[in-house]
């Protein structure tokens, strides 16, 4: 019996701290447009062949002004219908357009939907070897900053991903967020692997020499906006599309895809 448990321990140790997880991430979706439907179908087709456990949804879930309540028709036209073929959970956060409506309705919809997950304005969850920290960058106040710092200190997973609607760095029309550079970046620097955001309606992979964080903008799942070139942007596209991560204990593989689900860019992190 002791030999059995010893062998089991060796097997579990060799498997690492958590199972592999794969997820889509994108924001700025909720238009209910033909573009949104087309990209959503490309996601569903992509996930037939690639591991997709869930979506990290990056805000501006409903255009132009959020939702009025949990019965708003936009739930069906801009979320349920486009993404029903995916049939995986959406861990959602709030964007600036969502704040123009009823943000409590988006939180409360979690009680009605098996697919929609937004337990509060900011929260954490874990999948496989990854801890996720979901922010409300519309109101990144003192209490949220303290919560994030404490949550990061308590994190035991080998990979840490922070999700917010507004980019810290961006070469799209909205540009950098000076507020987040000042108030968020010092909290996550040296503690986080990736910062995922939307807001600008394009796709960017940014690596600053001054930071060990990779900053990824994925806000082109429904509409697009122009993009400027910069040396710290290792990839940029103003075409419709989405992004995907496959993460195991020791390796993370990023794919950025176009509106048809074809890879535009890949990068591996160890």
GIFEN-V848243 format. One line per field, one symbol per residue. ss: DSSP state (a for helix, b for strand, c for the rest). phi: phi as a letter, one per 40 degrees, with the letter a starting at -180 (. if undefined). burial: # if it has 16 or more other C-alpha atoms within 10 Angstrom, else .. Layout:
ss=???
phi=???
burial=???
This chain:
ss=caaaaaaaaaaaaaacccccbbbbbbcccccccaaaaaaaaaaaaacccccccbbbbccccccccccccccccaaaaaaaaaacccccbbbccccccaaaccaaaaaaaaaccccbbcccccbbbbbccbbbbbccaaaccaaaaaaaaaaaaaccccbbbbbccccccccbcccccaaaaaacaaaacccccbbbbcccccbbbbbccccccbbbbbccccccccbcccccbbbbbcccbbbbbbbccccbbbbbbbccccbbbbbbbc
phi=.ccdcccccccccccgcaccbbacaabfbccgcccccccccccccdccbbcbcabccbgfcabcbgbcacbddcdccbbcccbcccfbcbcbbcbcccccbccccccccdccbcccbacacaababafcbbbbcbbccbccccccccccccccccbccbbbbbaccccbabcccgcbcccccbcdccccgbbcbbbabgccababbbcccbcccbbbbbbcaabacbccaccccaaabcdiababbbbdbabbcbbbccbgcccababbb
burial=................##.#############..##########.##...#############..#####...##.####.##..#.############.#.########....##########..###########......#...#..##..#.################..#....#...##.##..#################.....#############.#.....#.###############..#.########...#.....
